[in-house]
Amino acid sequence: MAMTPEAKVKSKVVKHLKNMGAYYFFPATGGYGKSGVPDIVGCYNGLFFGIECKAGNNKATALQLKNLSEITQAGGIASIINEDNAHTVPDILVNKELVSSSGGWEQLEFDFEDMQ
C-alpha cells in the first residue's frame, strides 16, 4: 500500500528522531485524547517537543496552532514540518534558538478564550 504524502513526511521525521536517539510517540487523539495535539511528541536532551507534520500546501488548523503555542509557552519546542523542511528536524531539536528566533512556525493571532 502506498504511503500518503503526510505519512512520507512523518517517516522522514521519525528517521531523524531515531538517528538522534530521541524519545517520541504518536499520541492517540480519539476518545479520551486531546484534539489538536501535534502528530509526534517526545523528548530530546530534556526538552519536550511537538511536531505537526503537513504535506503539500496543507496548513495547521487553529486548534493545532493553539497547541503548538501552548507547548512553546511551557518551554518546549514546537514546529510544523513538511517535505521542504524535514531535513531541519535535528537542527531544530539541537538548537532551540533556531525555533525561538525564527518563530519555528507562522504565528497567527486567535482569541483562544472564545474556543473554550
N, C-alpha and C positions, 0 to 999 in steps of 0.2 A: 504494500500500500504506500502510495506517495505521501510525503510529508507536506503539510500546509506551509505556506510562506512563514507564518509566525512560528511554527514548530521548528523550522530551519534556524530562525533567529535564536530560539531557546536552546537549540542544540549547540550553536556556536558559543553562547554564553556559558552553558554547562561545561563545555570543553575547557574554557578558560578557568572556570571555578575549580574544576578537578585538578588541572595543572598547578594551580596556586595552593591547593590543599585547603580551600575554604569549606566551611560547613554551610550547607544550603538545603532547601527543600521547596517543593511546590505546594503552597497552602491550599487546602480544600475550602472553598467558599460557600458551598451549598449547605442548606440545612442550618447547622449551628455556626458556620463560619461567618466572617465579616466580609461584606461586599466591598469591592474596590481595592482589596489588598493586592499588592504587586504580584506578578506571576511567580517570581523567585524571591525568597527571603533567606537571609542567612547571616553568618558572622565571619569576619576575617580580621585577624590580628586584634581581636577585642572590639571591633566595630560592627554594629548591626547594619545590614544593608537591605534595601528593597529594590528590585529591578523589574520594571514593567517592559515587556517585550512587545514590539509592534512591527508590522511588516508593511512595506509599500508606503502609501500615504496615510495610513491609519494613524489616528491621534488618540491620546489618552482622554478618557472621559473626565468630566468634572469631579466625579467621586474618586477616580484613580489619582487625579492631581491632588485632591484633598488629602488622601492617604500618603502620597509622596511628601507633601508639605509637612504633615504630622511627623513623619519619620525624620526629616531634616530638623524640625523644631526640637525634637527629642535628642538630637545629637548624632543621628545615624546618617547613612549615605543613601540617597535616593537618586535613581537615574532611569531614563527612558532609553532603551537600546533598540536599534533597528539594524537592518542589513549594512547600512553605511557606517555605523559607529560601533559595531560589535567588537571590533579589534581593540577598542579603548577600555574594555572592562578591567583588565589588570591595572591600567594606569589610574582609573577612577578609584579602585579599591586601595591601591597603594598610596596614592597622592590625593587625599581627601581635599586638599586645597584646590585641585582642578575643578572639583564639583562646586566648592564654595565660591570660587572666583567667577566661574562661568555660569553658575546657576544650575548646571547639570541638566536642566530641562527647562522648557519655556514656562515661566510663571504667569499664570493668568489670575485675574482678580475675581473672586467669588465671595458672596456673602454666605459663609458656611453656617451661620446661625439659622438661616431660613431652611437649611437642609435637615435639621434635626427634628 
